[in-house]
């Protein structure tokens, strides 16, 4: 069974990996998704990356 774990704002990557391990999961995939801010300047819309979301996909250890 697969489950996704997102690195929360108040935790480090290591904290998230430890949380996965406590729940009995091991990492099989890491995904990073950019978070953009929309700004309009002189009628032109720009999308500026402001952060990233890190998601680990885990599989149950047997």
SULJO-V491688 format. One record per pair of residues at least 4 apart in sequence whose ideal C-beta (glycine too) atoms are under 7 Angstrom apart, sorted by the first residue. I is the first residue (numbers start at 1). J is the second residue. If there is no record, write none. Layout:
i->I j->J
i->I j->J
This chain:
i->1 j->60
i->2 j->57
i->2 j->58
i->2 j->59
i->3 j->25
i->3 j->58
i->4 j->55
i->4 j->57
i->5 j->16
i->5 j->19
i->5 j->20
i->5 j->55
i->5 j->56
i->5 j->58
i->6 j->53
i->6 j->55
i->7 j->11
i->7 j->13
i->7 j->16
i->7 j->54
i->11 j->15
i->11 j->16
i->13 j->17
i->13 j->54
i->14 j->18
i->15 j->19
i->16 j->20
i->16 j->56
i->17 j->21
i->17 j->27
i->18 j->22
i->19 j->23
i->20 j->25
i->20 j->27
i->20 j->56
i->20 j->58
i->24 j->60
i->24 j->61
i->25 j->58
i->25 j->59
i->25 j->60
i->25 j->61
i->26 j->58
i->26 j->59
i->26 j->61
i->27 j->56
i->27 j->58
i->28 j->57
i->28 j->58
i->28 j->59
i->29 j->57
i->30 j->54
i->30 j->56
i->31 j->55
i->32 j->52
i->32 j->54
i->33 j->52
i->33 j->53
i->34 j->49
i->34 j->52
i->35 j->50
i->35 j->51
i->35 j->52
i->35 j->53
i->36 j->47
i->36 j->48
i->36 j->49
i->36 j->50
i->37 j->48
i->37 j->50
i->38 j->45
i->38 j->47
i->39 j->46
i->39 j->48
i->40 j->44
i->40 j->45
i->41 j->46
